[in-house]
Amino acid sequence: MKRIFALALLTLLLATSSQAANIIIINNDGPGEGFNDPTVVAPVGGNPGTTLGQQRLNVFQHAADIWGSILSSNVTIRVKSNFDPQTCDATSAVLGSAGPPSLFRDFANAEWALTWYHPALANRLAGEDVDHGASDDILATFNSSIDNNNSCLNGTNWYYGFDGNEGSDVELLTVILHELGHGLGFSEFVNHTTGEFAGGFPDVFSRFLYDETQQLDWLHMTNAQRAVSAINTGNLDWDGDAVGFAAPSFLNSPPLVQITAPIAIAGSFTEVGSAAFGPQITNSNTVSGEVVLVDDGIGSGSDACSALVNGATVSGKIALIDRGTCAFTDKVNNAQAAGAIGVLIVNNTSPGVITMGGSDPSITIPALMLTLADGNTIKNQLGLSQTVMASMTVDNSSLAGTYPGTGRVLLYTPNPLEPGSSVSHWDISATRNLLMEPAINSDLHDSPDLTRYAFEDIGWFVPRATASPSIPAARTELMGNAPNPFNPATSIRFNLARRSEVSLKIYDNAGRLVRDLFEGSLDAGPQSVKWNGRDDTGETVASGIYHYTFRAGDHTESGKMALLK
């Protein structure tokens, strides 16, 4: 058996178990600091600790228990942990870092020879401590400078509750789950600049990385090819069966903009960026209307950095705004104040779009970004005095955060390289947000989500239950219908966490029942029911907007679809 020493650092910007894994936190702090800070505090959000240090330790152990309840191992997993001052300023901070102190290969029961494994996974597969207790399995350090420090993240603090009610603070539980995920196996150990494997051998994580441009996995690339792949944005994905099967249960369909008039530009704009703020576009939350270019009366007038002077024209419409120097949230707020029902922001660089950052809970209308080319297409028609009609909707033929056509989940590969973030994270294009993205999003809490299935792929679950239709969905939820718009038929898709009594009913835009589409019991897993565009009497229905209600047990959701003839 061979070993190699390694530690991963993350810098963040604002199957059948034989035995549950026992993950213990080793307090490595000195007296009076970190986990031993005696500052008196009140219990919060289910955390009973009455000192700052005890609350910190309680959250660490709670996160460890969550992972322990999911994974199995008969070898105790030891996490040597510190809570110490680290880098922090008004806009960014090192929240924490974690990783294995060493890697192991060619131990008993290793699935792949000549392949590095994280210590905890090596122990799980070997059925014994392959290091014989010589070192801990994960090293973790978190930033104590975030607490009660107005110079750090503008006064943002750690939230030590277990309930996800962090408000404007940073939930420690989510960050620890993320970091422990790296230490347990969600990280690779390739030199991204040279493409070289650690010590000349691949790691188990890298075995599942596939480059869609080169049509090669990392195991069969040259060093130079791997270096290129590490910055091949939007083209490196995870080629594991379990993740591929589970992805529809965790990812939503991506947004798109459907142009319905004028006929000269009618069609779909599929290269669309979402916003980190405001309501998201989903099957049950779409926006349709006339598109109007904004004017704030300053300069070009179309960047909406000030209050709009054409508010009466924008009211009740979709506002078209140019990207500029002010914050995205300011632009959308100004459009919202003028009565806009949605916002399309035109990128000012080419090619591509970005995810628009920012946070403002007062924003109640959705915003999407268009490419410079697509935005100019709309503006050209407006310049010809054409009425442009659009729908901010979703593309039910794909999943956000996956490679088009294959459905494989993308890894984060920005260009230029971002040390500590590149490759060992899911891509930020994923929606819903995932735990192992490079930034901690406020809608995350205590679910390992898709990472549990990545761990199945790399060997944590023995035997695997890979890609079997018998695997139940992670949750019961409506996944929308496809195609949408449709003619003459569409399929309504949903997941069932368990066998359930299911009801699907279709209504017209006036709320009248059109079709009692399905009533009956269905097994757990992904399901779909086809509607042929006919009512309960067998007559073909007219073009228009139709709504459907999905019920499974006590779970109810609704969606809408458009029949176009």
Helices and strands as residue ranges (DSSP letters): E 2-5, E 12-13, E 23-27, G 34-36, H 52-70, E 77-84, E 92-93, E 96-99, E 102-105, H 119-126, E 138-143, G 144-146, G 153-155, E 158-159, E 170-171, H 172-184, G 198-200, G 206-208, E 209-211, E 216-217, G 218-220, H 223-229, E 236-238, H 241-250, E 255-261, G 263-265, E 267-269, E 272-273, E 287-293, H 311-314, E 318-322, H 328-337, E 342-346, E 367-370, H 372-383, E 389-394, H 451-458, E 477-482, E 490-496, E 500-508, E 513-522, E 525-531, E 544-552, E 555-563
